[in-house]
C-alpha cells in the first residue's frame, strides 16, 4: 500500500536496539543486497524483497535514493502466484484420468499413491508456469533521528514478513526479547492504543494499528 494514499492503515514500530551511525551509511547497500527478485519467468510461488518506494520496478535505486531528508524510505514488494483450488482440482482430475486410462492399457487398474502425488506436483508446476504473479507493495519510512518505522499496512502476514526481512537485512542485534518501549500518543491517533508488548529482539510495536484519513 502506498504511504501517500488518501486513506490507509499504518503500523508503527520502534527499533529497540542501539543503531550505530555506520548503519545509516550502509542502508542503501543492505537494501540492494536484499532487494526483490523477479519471478515472472519462473514457476516460483512467491518472491519478496526491497524495492524503490518511488517505483516498484526499480530494484537498484537508479531512479532515486532511499534517503529523503532524515528518513530512509523503501518498500517491501511481495509477488505471489495464486492458483485457485477449483482450477487445481479440475486439472488434477484431467491428469489423473489420462494416467488411469494409460494404466489400463498396460493391464493396471489403479494409480499408486506416490504417482498421484507426483502428478499433482506436475500439475501445479504447469499451472504456475501459465500464471503471472500478483504484486503487492508495502511502503516503509524509517526515521533516522529516533529509530521509528512506519509501515503502510495492518495486515498481520505482511507485518510478519516485513519484520523478519527488516531484521535479516539490517542485523539489528540478537538475544532475548526486549521490554516494551514507551511511546506517547499523538494527536492523529484515531483510537486509544493498547499496551506495548515485546515483538522480537529487534522491534517493538503497538498491538492496535491506526488509520489515517
Secondary structure in CASP SS format (residue, H / E / C, confidence):
PFRMAT SS
TARGET T0000
AUTHOR 0000-0000-0000
METHOD secondary structure of the structure
MODEL  1
X C 1.00
X C 1.00
X C 1.00
X C 1.00
X C 1.00
X C 1.00
X C 1.00
X E 1.00
X E 1.00
X E 1.00
X E 1.00
X E 1.00
X E 1.00
X E 1.00
X E 1.00
X C 1.00
X C 1.00
X C 1.00
X C 1.00
X C 1.00
X H 1.00
X H 1.00
X H 1.00
X H 1.00
X H 1.00
X H 1.00
X H 1.00
X H 1.00
X H 1.00
X H 1.00
X H 1.00
X H 1.00
X H 1.00
X C 1.00
X E 1.00
X C 1.00
X C 1.00
X C 1.00
X C 1.00
X C 1.00
X C 1.00
X C 1.00
X C 1.00
X C 1.00
X C 1.00
X E 1.00
X E 1.00
X E 1.00
X E 1.00
X E 1.00
X E 1.00
X E 1.00
X C 1.00
X C 1.00
X E 1.00
X C 1.00
X C 1.00
X C 1.00
X C 1.00
X C 1.00
X C 1.00
X C 1.00
X C 1.00
X C 1.00
X C 1.00
X C 1.00
X E 1.00
X E 1.00
X C 1.00
X C 1.00
X E 1.00
X E 1.00
X E 1.00
X E 1.00
X E 1.00
X E 1.00
X E 1.00
X E 1.00
X E 1.00
X E 1.00
X C 1.00
X C 1.00
X C 1.00
X C 1.00
X H 1.00
X H 1.00
X H 1.00
X H 1.00
X H 1.00
X H 1.00
X H 1.00
X H 1.00
X H 1.00
X H 1.00
X H 1.00
X H 1.00
X H 1.00
X H 1.00
X H 1.00
X H 1.00
X H 1.00
X H 1.00
X H 1.00
X H 1.00
X H 1.00
X C 1.00
X C 1.00
X C 1.00
X C 1.00
X C 1.00
X C 1.00
X C 1.00
X H 1.00
X H 1.00
X H 1.00
X H 1.00
X H 1.00
X H 1.00
X H 1.00
X H 1.00
X H 1.00
X H 1.00
X H 1.00
X H 1.00
X H 1.00
X H 1.00
X H 1.00
X H 1.00
X H 1.00
X H 1.00
X C 1.00
X C 1.00
X C 1.00
X E 1.00
X E 1.00
X E 1.00
X E 1.00
X E 1.00
X E 1.00
X E 1.00
X E 1.00
X E 1.00
X E 1.00
X C 1.00
X C 1.00
X C 1.00
X C 1.00
X E 1.00
X E 1.00
X E 1.00
X E 1.00
X C 1.00
X C 1.00
X C 1.00
X C 1.00
X H 1.00
X H 1.00
X H 1.00
X H 1.00
X H 1.00
X H 1.00
X H 1.00
X H 1.00
X H 1.00
X H 1.00
X H 1.00
X H 1.00
X H 1.00
X H 1.00
X H 1.00
X C 1.00
X C 1.00
X C 1.00
X C 1.00
X C 1.00
X C 1.00
X C 1.00
X C 1.00
X C 1.00
X C 1.00
X C 1.00
X C 1.00
X C 1.00
X C 1.00
X C 1.00
X C 1.00
X C 1.00
X C 1.00
X C 1.00
X C 1.00
X C 1.00
X C 1.00
X C 1.00
X C 1.00
X C 1.00
X E 1.00
X E 1.00
X E 1.00
X C 1.00
X C 1.00
X C 1.00
X C 1.00
X E 1.00
X E 1.00
X E 1.00
X E 1.00
X C 1.00
X C 1.00
X C 1.00
X E 1.00
X E 1.00
X E 1.00
X C 1.00
END
